[in-house]
């Protein structure tokens, strides 16, 4: 029953959603943040017209990477493709880029919003996942669609499944696409203990390492090591969780638009 439960809104139910109604512009393919949904990109998509902005929801099937590749190529059979991702969405975009390149397709650029490279596997506590899920489930954009306990359970399952995927995905393969990262305010090099993952989605900082060993576990600058293309960072405004919301959204959109115009 859970698998066939529907929220009744395409922005959550469908794997790929055209968020701004534009079909003639250059496509931007946006992978979901840690909440696993495309809804958070609605304002971004509207403000990035005339680009055709496709948002993706998290696909639960283990074939997700190939599924995303197929969904992208249905829209744009020939590249070069342009991928986008906020937070964990940047990491997912990176893995999809690898899959596209392995199949002989070109991704020109990955544009990330405060995404950091994972050097090794991490683990999320149940408390961290629950907090993330509750923020999403109680958000004004999604709460109206969660009309019964079955839908609540499905939404929570998707968020947990995405976090499980993030935790086990290591960003160590090489891609050819250029990587651009828009940084949150106060990004800096700091050390955390072995439970750093509990706060990953709360505060994205430039570098994190295991305090006991000094070994770097998570780093924005680490993206430079896994691309044969260019790596660039841009200073954005607002804390990690607030970058795509007002009063910071317009300023960050201006920077993103300049990046997209540069690479288009």
C-alpha atoms as an extended CHARMM CRD file, in Angstrom:
* protein
*
       264  EXT
         1         1  UNK       CA              0.0000000000        0.0000000000        0.0000000000  PROA      1               0.0000000000
         2         2  UNK       CA              2.8630000000        2.3370000000        0.8010000000  PROA      2               0.0000000000
         3         3  UNK       CA              4.3880000000        1.8540000000       -2.6470000000  PROA      3               0.0000000000
         4         4  UNK       CA              1.2370000000        2.9640000000       -4.4670000000  PROA      4               0.0000000000
         5         5  UNK       CA              0.3650000000        5.8220000000       -2.0950000000  PROA      5               0.0000000000
         6         6  UNK       CA              0.2410000000        9.1120000000       -3.9760000000  PROA      6               0.0000000000
         7         7  UNK       CA              0.5190000000       12.6480000000       -2.6480000000  PROA      7               0.0000000000
         8         8  UNK       CA             -1.6740000000       13.9110000000       -5.4570000000  PROA      8               0.0000000000
         9         9  UNK       CA              0.8250000000       16.4800000000       -6.7310000000  PROA      9               0.0000000000
        10        10  UNK       CA              3.2610000000       15.7950000000       -9.5650000000  PROA      10              0.0000000000
        11        11  UNK       CA              6.0610000000       17.7780000000       -7.9000000000  PROA      11              0.0000000000
        12        12  UNK       CA              6.3010000000       14.9650000000       -5.3290000000  PROA      12              0.0000000000
        13        13  UNK       CA              4.8410000000       11.9230000000       -7.0910000000  PROA      13              0.0000000000
        14        14  UNK       CA              6.7650000000       11.9880000000      -10.3680000000  PROA      14              0.0000000000
        15        15  UNK       CA             10.4830000000       11.2950000000      -10.6710000000  PROA      15              0.0000000000
        16        16  UNK       CA             11.0520000000       14.1820000000      -13.1020000000  PROA      16              0.0000000000
        17        17  UNK       CA              9.0570000000       17.4110000000      -13.1020000000  PROA      17              0.0000000000
        18        18  UNK       CA              9.2610000000       20.4740000000      -15.3580000000  PROA      18              0.0000000000
        19        19  UNK       CA              8.9980000000       23.1410000000      -12.6750000000  PROA      19              0.0000000000
        20        20  UNK       CA              8.6820000000       26.3840000000      -14.6200000000  PROA      20              0.0000000000
        21        21  UNK       CA              6.7120000000       25.3960000000      -17.7160000000  PROA      21              0.0000000000
        22        22  UNK       CA              9.5440000000       26.3970000000      -20.0780000000  PROA      22              0.0000000000
        23        23  UNK       CA             10.2990000000       23.8220000000      -22.7780000000  PROA      23              0.0000000000
        24        24  UNK       CA             12.2920000000       25.8140000000      -25.3330000000  PROA      24              0.0000000000
        25        25  UNK       CA             15.2160000000       26.9500000000      -23.1780000000  PROA      25              0.0000000000
        26        26  UNK       CA             18.4400000000       25.0980000000      -22.3620000000  PROA      26              0.0000000000
        27        27  UNK       CA             17.5460000000       22.3400000000      -19.8440000000  PROA      27              0.0000000000
        28        28  UNK       CA             18.8670000000       22.4300000000      -16.2950000000  PROA      28              0.0000000000
        29        29  UNK       CA             18.5420000000       19.0910000000      -14.4820000000  PROA      29              0.0000000000
        30        30  UNK       CA             18.2530000000       19.6280000000      -10.7160000000  PROA      30              0.0000000000
        31        31  UNK       CA             18.8120000000       16.7530000000       -8.3040000000  PROA      31              0.0000000000
        32        32  UNK       CA             17.0670000000       16.8290000000       -4.9180000000  PROA      32              0.0000000000
        33        33  UNK       CA             18.5310000000       18.0130000000       -1.6040000000  PROA      33              0.0000000000
        34        34  UNK       CA             18.4520000000       15.8100000000        1.5070000000  PROA      34              0.0000000000
        35        35  UNK       CA             14.6770000000       15.9790000000        1.7490000000  PROA      35              0.0000000000
        36        36  UNK       CA             14.4970000000       14.0360000000       -1.5070000000  PROA      36              0.0000000000
        37        37  UNK       CA             11.9700000000       16.3110000000       -3.2150000000  PROA      37              0.0000000000
        38        38  UNK       CA             11.7870000000       18.7310000000       -6.1270000000  PROA      38              0.0000000000
        39        39  UNK       CA              9.4110000000       21.1580000000       -4.3800000000  PROA      39              0.0000000000
        40        40  UNK       CA             12.2500000000       23.1570000000       -2.8460000000  PROA      40              0.0000000000
        41        41  UNK       CA             13.3360000000       24.2440000000       -6.3380000000  PROA      41              0.0000000000
        42        42  UNK       CA             10.0310000000       25.8740000000       -7.3440000000  PROA      42              0.0000000000
        43        43  UNK       CA             11.1750000000       29.4520000000       -6.7100000000  PROA      43              0.0000000000
        44        44  UNK       CA             14.6010000000       28.7750000000       -8.1720000000  PROA      44              0.0000000000
        45        45  UNK       CA             13.0470000000       27.3990000000      -11.3600000000  PROA      45              0.0000000000
        46        46  UNK       CA             10.7620000000       30.3900000000      -11.7460000000  PROA      46              0.0000000000
        47        47  UNK       CA             13.5910000000       32.8760000000      -11.3000000000  PROA      47              0.0000000000
        48        48  UNK       CA             15.8780000000       31.0820000000      -13.7580000000  PROA      48              0.0000000000
        49        49  UNK       CA             13.6090000000       31.4880000000      -16.7690000000  PROA      49              0.0000000000
        50        50  UNK       CA             14.0990000000       31.1580000000      -19.7440000000  PROA      50              0.0000000000
        51        51  UNK       CA             16.0120000000       27.9770000000      -18.8370000000  PROA      51              0.0000000000
        52        52  UNK       CA             13.8710000000       24.8280000000      -18.8350000000  PROA      52              0.0000000000
        53        53  UNK       CA             14.2300000000       23.7200000000      -15.2220000000  PROA      53              0.0000000000
        54        54  UNK       CA             13.6260000000       20.0200000000      -14.5020000000  PROA      54              0.0000000000
        55        55  UNK       CA             13.5110000000       19.0040000000      -10.8550000000  PROA      55              0.0000000000
        56        56  UNK       CA             13.9620000000       15.4010000000       -9.7430000000  PROA      56              0.0000000000
        57        57  UNK       CA             12.5910000000       13.5650000000       -6.7420000000  PROA      57              0.0000000000
        58        58  UNK       CA             14.6100000000       10.8320000000       -5.0590000000  PROA      58              0.0000000000
        59        59  UNK       CA             14.1250000000        7.4790000000       -6.7690000000  PROA      59              0.0000000000
        60        60  UNK       CA             13.9410000000        4.6400000000       -4.2570000000  PROA      60              0.0000000000
        61        61  UNK       CA             14.8070000000        1.8480000000       -6.7030000000  PROA      61              0.0000000000
        62        62  UNK       CA             18.3850000000        0.5650000000       -6.6670000000  PROA      62              0.0000000000
        63        63  UNK       CA             18.4800000000        1.3190000000      -10.3970000000  PROA      63              0.0000000000
        64        64  UNK       CA             18.1530000000        5.0320000000       -9.5800000000  PROA      64              0.0000000000
        65        65  UNK       CA             21.3490000000        6.2190000000      -11.2800000000  PROA      65              0.0000000000
        66        66  UNK       CA             20.4740000000        4.5550000000      -14.5850000000  PROA      66              0.0000000000
        67        67  UNK       CA             16.8830000000        5.7790000000      -14.1730000000  PROA      67              0.0000000000
        68        68  UNK       CA             18.0970000000        9.3700000000      -13.8040000000  PROA      68              0.0000000000
        69        69  UNK       CA             20.3290000000        8.9620000000      -16.8680000000  PROA      69              0.0000000000
        70        70  UNK       CA             17.3670000000        7.7260000000      -18.9010000000  PROA      70              0.0000000000
        71        71  UNK       CA             15.1100000000       10.5450000000      -17.6700000000  PROA      71              0.0000000000
        72        72  UNK       CA             17.7030000000       13.1730000000      -18.5900000000  PROA      72              0.0000000000
        73        73  UNK       CA             18.2520000000       11.7260000000      -22.0600000000  PROA      73              0.0000000000
        74        74  UNK       CA             14.5050000000       11.5660000000      -22.7100000000  PROA      74              0.0000000000
        75        75  UNK       CA             14.4960000000       15.3580000000      -22.4700000000  PROA      75              0.0000000000
        76        76  UNK       CA             17.8970000000       15.9980000000      -24.0140000000  PROA      76              0.0000000000
        77        77  UNK       CA             19.1100000000       13.0180000000      -26.0690000000  PROA      77              0.0000000000
        78        78  UNK       CA             22.3590000000       14.7250000000      -26.9790000000  PROA      78              0.0000000000
        79        79  UNK       CA             24.4790000000       16.7770000000      -24.5980000000  PROA      79              0.0000000000
        80        80  UNK       CA             26.3220000000       18.5540000000      -23.3820000000  PROA      80              0.0000000000
        81        81  UNK       CA             24.1090000000       18.2910000000      -20.2990000000  PROA      81              0.0000000000
        82        82  UNK       CA             23.9620000000       20.7820000000      -17.4290000000  PROA      82              0.0000000000
        83        83  UNK       CA             23.3430000000       19.3560000000      -13.9400000000  PROA      83              0.0000000000
        84        84  UNK       CA             22.4690000000       21.2110000000      -10.7480000000  PROA      84              0.0000000000
        85        85  UNK       CA             22.1640000000       20.2430000000       -7.1020000000  PROA      85              0.0000000000
        86        86  UNK       CA             21.7260000000       21.8410000000       -3.7040000000  PROA      86              0.0000000000
        87        87  UNK       CA             23.4990000000       20.1580000000       -0.7700000000  PROA      87              0.0000000000
        88        88  UNK       CA             23.2240000000       16.3580000000       -1.2430000000  PROA      88              0.0000000000
        89        89  UNK       CA             21.7860000000       17.0520000000       -4.6960000000  PROA      89              0.0000000000
        90        90  UNK       CA             25.2450000000       18.1340000000       -5.8050000000  PROA      90              0.0000000000
        91        91  UNK       CA             26.6990000000       14.7910000000       -4.7570000000  PROA      91              0.0000000000
        92        92  UNK       CA             23.9470000000       12.9150000000       -6.5830000000  PROA      92              0.0000000000
        93        93  UNK       CA             24.5150000000       15.0490000000       -9.6890000000  PROA      93              0.0000000000
        94        94  UNK       CA             28.2010000000       14.1020000000       -9.5460000000  PROA      94              0.0000000000
        95        95  UNK       CA             27.3830000000       10.3740000000       -9.5190000000  PROA      95              0.0000000000
        96        96  UNK       CA             24.9190000000       10.7580000000      -12.3790000000  PROA      96              0.0000000000
        97        97  UNK       CA             27.5980000000       12.6430000000      -14.3060000000  PROA      97              0.0000000000
        98        98  UNK       CA             29.9130000000        9.6690000000      -13.9490000000  PROA      98              0.0000000000
        99        99  UNK       CA             27.2020000000        7.3550000000      -15.2910000000  PROA      99              0.0000000000
       100       100  UNK       CA             26.4850000000        9.6320000000      -18.2490000000  PROA      100             0.0000000000
       101       101  UNK       CA             30.1740000000        9.9340000000      -19.1070000000  PROA      101             0.0000000000
       102       102  UNK       CA             30.6950000000        6.1720000000      -18.8620000000  PROA      102             0.0000000000
       103       103  UNK       CA             27.9670000000        5.7790000000      -21.4810000000  PROA      103             0.0000000000
       104       104  UNK       CA             29.7020000000        8.2120000000      -23.8120000000  PROA      104             0.0000000000
       105       105  UNK       CA             27.5670000000       11.2780000000      -23.0560000000  PROA      105             0.0000000000
       106       106  UNK       CA             28.8950000000       14.7300000000      -22.2060000000  PROA      106             0.0000000000
       107       107  UNK       CA             28.1200000000       16.7450000000      -19.0830000000  PROA      107             0.0000000000
       108       108  UNK       CA             29.6540000000       20.1700000000      -19.5310000000  PROA      108             0.0000000000
       109       109  UNK       CA             29.1170000000       21.4490000000      -15.9890000000  PROA      109             0.0000000000
       110       110  UNK       CA             27.7960000000       20.5420000000      -12.5460000000  PROA      110             0.0000000000
       111       111  UNK       CA             26.5800000000       23.5630000000      -10.5780000000  PROA      111             0.0000000000
       112       112  UNK       CA             26.3250000000       22.8780000000       -6.8440000000  PROA      112             0.0000000000
       113       113  UNK       CA             24.9300000000       24.9260000000       -3.9890000000  PROA      113             0.0000000000
       114       114  UNK       CA             27.0770000000       24.3060000000       -0.9030000000  PROA      114             0.0000000000
       115       115  UNK       CA             27.7730000000       20.6390000000       -1.6570000000  PROA      115             0.0000000000
       116       116  UNK       CA             30.8200000000       18.9120000000       -0.1990000000  PROA      116             0.0000000000
       117       117  UNK       CA             32.7640000000       15.9040000000       -1.3880000000  PROA      117             0.0000000000
       118       118  UNK       CA             32.6010000000       12.7330000000        0.7450000000  PROA      118             0.0000000000
       119       119  UNK       CA             35.9750000000       11.0050000000        1.0660000000  PROA      119             0.0000000000
       120       120  UNK       CA             34.5640000000        8.0020000000        2.9110000000  PROA      120             0.0000000000
       121       121  UNK       CA             31.3020000000        6.5010000000        4.1060000000  PROA      121             0.0000000000
       122       122  UNK       CA             29.5070000000        8.1180000000        7.0280000000  PROA      122             0.0000000000
       123       123  UNK       CA             26.4960000000        7.2620000000        9.1580000000  PROA      123             0.0000000000
       124       124  UNK       CA             23.4730000000        9.3610000000       10.0480000000  PROA      124             0.0000000000
       125       125  UNK       CA             21.8240000000        8.9490000000       13.4320000000  PROA      125             0.0000000000
       126       126  UNK       CA             18.1000000000        8.3010000000       13.5850000000  PROA      126             0.0000000000
       127       127  UNK       CA             17.7300000000       11.5970000000       15.4570000000  PROA      127             0.0000000000
       128       128  UNK       CA             19.3710000000       13.5250000000       12.6220000000  PROA      128             0.0000000000
       129       129  UNK       CA             17.1610000000       11.8700000000       10.0070000000  PROA      129             0.0000000000
       130       130  UNK       CA             14.0490000000       12.4300000000       12.1040000000  PROA      130             0.0000000000
       131       131  UNK       CA             14.8430000000       16.1110000000       12.5230000000  PROA      131             0.0000000000
       132       132  UNK       CA             15.3770000000       16.5100000000        8.7890000000  PROA      132             0.0000000000
       133       133  UNK       CA             12.1590000000       14.6680000000        8.0020000000  PROA      133             0.0000000000
       134       134  UNK       CA             10.0800000000       16.6940000000       10.4380000000  PROA      134             0.0000000000
       135       135  UNK       CA             11.3360000000       19.9440000000        8.9360000000  PROA      135             0.0000000000
       136       136  UNK       CA             10.2110000000       18.7690000000        5.5150000000  PROA      136             0.0000000000
       137       137  UNK       CA              6.9560000000       17.1580000000        6.6010000000  PROA      137             0.0000000000
       138       138  UNK       CA              5.8730000000       20.2770000000        8.4870000000  PROA      138             0.0000000000
       139       139  UNK       CA              6.9590000000       22.7610000000        5.8260000000  PROA      139             0.0000000000
       140       140  UNK       CA              4.1820000000       24.9310000000        4.4030000000  PROA      140             0.0000000000
       141       141  UNK       CA              4.8990000000       23.6660000000        0.8650000000  PROA      141             0.0000000000
       142       142  UNK       CA              4.4350000000       19.9840000000        1.7100000000  PROA      142             0.0000000000
       143       143  UNK       CA              2.1370000000       19.7850000000        4.7350000000  PROA      143             0.0000000000
       144       144  UNK       CA             -1.0760000000       20.2730000000        2.6810000000  PROA      144             0.0000000000
       145       145  UNK       CA             -0.3100000000       17.0820000000        0.7170000000  PROA      145             0.0000000000
       146       146  UNK       CA              0.3490000000       14.8580000000        3.7350000000  PROA      146             0.0000000000
       147       147  UNK       CA             -3.2960000000       14.1840000000        4.4110000000  PROA      147             0.0000000000
       148       148  UNK       CA             -3.0060000000       10.7980000000        6.1030000000  PROA      148             0.0000000000
       149       149  UNK       CA             -0.5070000000        8.6660000000        8.0690000000  PROA      149             0.0000000000
       150       150  UNK       CA              0.3280000000        6.5210000000        5.0200000000  PROA      150             0.0000000000
       151       151  UNK       CA              1.6530000000        9.5550000000        3.1560000000  PROA      151             0.0000000000
       152       152  UNK       CA              3.5990000000       10.6830000000        6.2090000000  PROA      152             0.0000000000
       153       153  UNK       CA              5.1980000000        7.2590000000        6.3990000000  PROA      153             0.0000000000
       154       154  UNK       CA              6.0320000000        7.2700000000        2.6970000000  PROA      154             0.0000000000
       155       155  UNK       CA              7.6250000000       10.7320000000        2.8980000000  PROA      155             0.0000000000
       156       156  UNK       CA              9.6820000000        9.7010000000        5.9090000000  PROA      156             0.0000000000
       157       157  UNK       CA             10.7560000000        6.4840000000        4.1580000000  PROA      157             0.0000000000
       158       158  UNK       CA             11.9590000000        8.4270000000        1.1210000000  PROA      158             0.0000000000
       159       159  UNK       CA             13.9860000000       10.8350000000        3.2600000000  PROA      159             0.0000000000
       160       160  UNK       CA             15.5440000000        7.9750000000        5.2200000000  PROA      160             0.0000000000
       161       161  UNK       CA             16.3020000000        6.1000000000        2.0090000000  PROA      161             0.0000000000
       162       162  UNK       CA             18.0450000000        9.1450000000        0.5600000000  PROA      162             0.0000000000
       163       163  UNK       CA             20.1440000000        9.5940000000        3.6920000000  PROA      163             0.0000000000
       164       164  UNK       CA             21.0980000000        5.9110000000        3.5750000000  PROA      164             0.0000000000
       165       165  UNK       CA             22.2040000000        6.3970000000       -0.0340000000  PROA      165             0.0000000000
       166       166  UNK       CA             24.1800000000        9.5520000000        0.8100000000  PROA      166             0.0000000000
       167       167  UNK       CA             25.8810000000        7.8500000000        3.7490000000  PROA      167             0.0000000000
       168       168  UNK       CA             27.1430000000        4.9780000000        1.5910000000  PROA      168             0.0000000000
       169       169  UNK       CA             28.1770000000        7.0050000000       -1.4550000000  PROA      169             0.0000000000
       170       170  UNK       CA             31.8520000000        7.9390000000       -1.6400000000  PROA      170             0.0000000000
       171       171  UNK       CA             32.9040000000       10.6470000000       -4.1030000000  PROA      171             0.0000000000
       172       172  UNK       CA             36.1950000000        9.1940000000       -5.3320000000  PROA      172             0.0000000000
       173       173  UNK       CA             35.7180000000        8.6810000000       -9.0630000000  PROA      173             0.0000000000
       174       174  UNK       CA             36.9280000000       11.0370000000      -11.7840000000  PROA      174             0.0000000000
       175       175  UNK       CA             34.6550000000       13.0710000000      -14.0560000000  PROA      175             0.0000000000
       176       176  UNK       CA             35.4090000000       15.4510000000      -16.9240000000  PROA      176             0.0000000000
       177       177  UNK       CA             32.6610000000       17.9920000000      -16.2110000000  PROA      177             0.0000000000
       178       178  UNK       CA             33.5180000000       21.3960000000      -14.7710000000  PROA      178             0.0000000000
       179       179  UNK       CA             32.3630000000       21.7480000000      -11.1610000000  PROA      179             0.0000000000
       180       180  UNK       CA             31.0600000000       25.0290000000       -9.7310000000  PROA      180             0.0000000000
       181       181  UNK       CA             30.1560000000       25.4410000000       -6.0500000000  PROA      181             0.0000000000
       182       182  UNK       CA             28.1850000000       28.3530000000       -4.6070000000  PROA      182             0.0000000000
       183       183  UNK       CA             29.2990000000       28.5790000000       -0.9720000000  PROA      183             0.0000000000
       184       184  UNK       CA             27.1970000000       29.4190000000        2.0510000000  PROA      184             0.0000000000
       185       185  UNK       CA             28.3060000000       32.1790000000        4.3840000000  PROA      185             0.0000000000
       186       186  UNK       CA             30.8900000000       31.2660000000        7.0030000000  PROA      186             0.0000000000
       187       187  UNK       CA             32.1780000000       28.2210000000        5.1130000000  PROA      187             0.0000000000
       188       188  UNK       CA             35.5670000000       27.4670000000        6.6240000000  PROA      188             0.0000000000
       189       189  UNK       CA             37.9630000000       24.6700000000        7.5330000000  PROA      189             0.0000000000
       190       190  UNK       CA             37.0140000000       23.0720000000       10.8360000000  PROA      190             0.0000000000
       191       191  UNK       CA             37.3590000000       19.7320000000       12.6030000000  PROA      191             0.0000000000
       192       192  UNK       CA             34.5550000000       17.5570000000       13.8960000000  PROA      192             0.0000000000
       193       193  UNK       CA             34.4510000000       14.3170000000       15.8490000000  PROA      193             0.0000000000
       194       194  UNK       CA             33.3800000000       11.0040000000       14.3300000000  PROA      194             0.0000000000
       195       195  UNK       CA             29.7190000000       12.0030000000       14.5980000000  PROA      195             0.0000000000
       196       196  UNK       CA             30.0350000000       14.9110000000       12.1720000000  PROA      196             0.0000000000
       197       197  UNK       CA             27.3240000000       13.4210000000        9.9780000000  PROA      197             0.0000000000
       198       198  UNK       CA             24.6740000000       14.2670000000       12.5670000000  PROA      198             0.0000000000
       199       199  UNK       CA             24.9540000000       17.8970000000       11.5340000000  PROA      199             0.0000000000
       200       200  UNK       CA             25.8460000000       17.6150000000        7.8680000000  PROA      200             0.0000000000
       201       201  UNK       CA             22.5910000000       19.0240000000        6.5660000000  PROA      201             0.0000000000
       202       202  UNK       CA             22.4340000000       21.6810000000        9.2690000000  PROA      202             0.0000000000
       203       203  UNK       CA             25.7380000000       23.4290000000        8.6860000000  PROA      203             0.0000000000
       204       204  UNK       CA             27.7190000000       22.8600000000        5.4920000000  PROA      204             0.0000000000
       205       205  UNK       CA             31.2990000000       23.9550000000        6.1170000000  PROA      205             0.0000000000
       206       206  UNK       CA             34.2000000000       23.8590000000        3.7330000000  PROA      206             0.0000000000
       207       207  UNK       CA             36.1970000000       21.0090000000        5.2830000000  PROA      207             0.0000000000
       208       208  UNK       CA             35.5110000000       18.4410000000        7.9630000000  PROA      208             0.0000000000
       209       209  UNK       CA             37.8470000000       15.7910000000        9.2830000000  PROA      209             0.0000000000
       210       210  UNK       CA             37.8340000000       13.0630000000       11.8680000000  PROA      210             0.0000000000
       211       211  UNK       CA             39.1770000000       14.7910000000       14.9760000000  PROA      211             0.0000000000
       212       212  UNK       CA             40.8050000000       11.6220000000       16.2700000000  PROA      212             0.0000000000
       213       213  UNK       CA             42.9740000000       11.0950000000       13.1930000000  PROA      213             0.0000000000
       214       214  UNK       CA             43.0440000000       14.4620000000       11.4340000000  PROA      214             0.0000000000
       215       215  UNK       CA             41.8620000000       12.6560000000        8.3130000000  PROA      215             0.0000000000
       216       216  UNK       CA             39.6570000000       14.7480000000        6.0330000000  PROA      216             0.0000000000
       217       217  UNK       CA             36.2250000000       13.1700000000        5.6320000000  PROA      217             0.0000000000
       218       218  UNK       CA             34.2460000000       15.9280000000        3.9020000000  PROA      218             0.0000000000
       219       219  UNK       CA             35.5280000000       18.8600000000        1.8560000000  PROA      219             0.0000000000
       220       220  UNK       CA             34.2250000000       21.3540000000       -0.6840000000  PROA      220             0.0000000000
       221       221  UNK       CA             37.7180000000       21.9650000000       -2.0430000000  PROA      221             0.0000000000
       222       222  UNK       CA             38.0520000000       18.2150000000       -2.5190000000  PROA      222             0.0000000000
       223       223  UNK       CA             35.9480000000       18.4340000000       -5.6750000000  PROA      223             0.0000000000
       224       224  UNK       CA             39.0250000000       19.8410000000       -7.4340000000  PROA      224             0.0000000000
       225       225  UNK       CA             40.6960000000       16.4400000000       -7.0830000000  PROA      225             0.0000000000
       226       226  UNK       CA             37.9610000000       14.4960000000       -8.8900000000  PROA      226             0.0000000000
       227       227  UNK       CA             37.5070000000       16.4960000000      -12.0810000000  PROA      227             0.0000000000
       228       228  UNK       CA             39.7460000000       16.8480000000      -15.1020000000  PROA      228             0.0000000000
       229       229  UNK       CA             37.7940000000       20.0060000000      -15.8850000000  PROA      229             0.0000000000
       230       230  UNK       CA             37.7360000000       23.3160000000      -14.0560000000  PROA      230             0.0000000000
       231       231  UNK       CA             36.7680000000       23.7390000000      -10.4080000000  PROA      231             0.0000000000
       232       232  UNK       CA             35.4580000000       27.1030000000       -9.2180000000  PROA      232             0.0000000000
       233       233  UNK       CA             33.8710000000       28.4020000000       -6.0240000000  PROA      233             0.0000000000
       234       234  UNK       CA             31.6620000000       31.4730000000       -5.6160000000  PROA      234             0.0000000000
       235       235  UNK       CA             30.7240000000       33.2150000000       -2.3940000000  PROA      235             0.0000000000
       236       236  UNK       CA             26.9870000000       33.1190000000       -1.7960000000  PROA      236             0.0000000000
       237       237  UNK       CA             24.8690000000       34.6720000000        0.9540000000  PROA      237             0.0000000000
       238       238  UNK       CA             22.9660000000       33.0830000000        3.8160000000  PROA      238             0.0000000000
       239       239  UNK       CA             23.5190000000       30.0010000000        5.9340000000  PROA      239             0.0000000000
       240       240  UNK       CA             23.3590000000       26.6000000000        4.2480000000  PROA      240             0.0000000000
       241       241  UNK       CA             19.6910000000       25.9030000000        5.0090000000  PROA      241             0.0000000000
       242       242  UNK       CA             18.5450000000       29.3880000000        3.9820000000  PROA      242             0.0000000000
       243       243  UNK       CA             20.3580000000       30.0130000000        0.6880000000  PROA      243             0.0000000000
       244       244  UNK       CA             17.4000000000       29.2060000000       -1.5810000000  PROA      244             0.0000000000
       245       245  UNK       CA             14.8750000000       31.1680000000        0.4620000000  PROA      245             0.0000000000
       246       246  UNK       CA             14.2790000000       34.8960000000        0.8510000000  PROA      246             0.0000000000
       247       247  UNK       CA             15.8480000000       37.2280000000        1.8050000000  PROA      247             0.0000000000
       248       248  UNK       CA             18.9090000000       35.4160000000        0.3760000000  PROA      248             0.0000000000
       249       249  UNK       CA             17.3690000000       33.8000000000       -2.6970000000  PROA      249             0.0000000000
       250       250  UNK       CA             17.5170000000       36.7570000000       -5.0820000000  PROA      250             0.0000000000
       251       251  UNK       CA             21.1950000000       37.4310000000       -4.4020000000  PROA      251             0.0000000000
       252       252  UNK       CA             22.1240000000       33.7740000000       -4.8870000000  PROA      252             0.0000000000
       253       253  UNK       CA             19.9790000000       33.5060000000       -8.0220000000  PROA      253             0.0000000000
       254       254  UNK       CA             21.9320000000       36.4010000000       -9.5340000000  PROA      254             0.0000000000
       255       255  UNK       CA             25.1880000000       34.5060000000       -8.9730000000  PROA      255             0.0000000000
       256       256  UNK       CA             23.7020000000       31.2590000000      -10.2860000000  PROA      256             0.0000000000
       257       257  UNK       CA             22.3850000000       32.9920000000      -13.3820000000  PROA      257             0.0000000000
       258       258  UNK       CA             25.8540000000       34.3890000000      -14.0880000000  PROA      258             0.0000000000
       259       259  UNK       CA             27.3000000000       30.8670000000      -13.7780000000  PROA      259             0.0000000000
       260       260  UNK       CA             24.6900000000       29.3490000000      -16.0790000000  PROA      260             0.0000000000
       261       261  UNK       CA             25.1360000000       32.1070000000      -18.6660000000  PROA      261             0.0000000000
       262       262  UNK       CA             28.8850000000       31.5520000000      -18.5380000000  PROA      262             0.0000000000
       263       263  UNK       CA             28.6370000000       27.8120000000      -19.1920000000  PROA      263             0.0000000000
       264       264  UNK       CA             25.6110000000       27.7320000000      -21.5280000000  PROA      264             0.0000000000
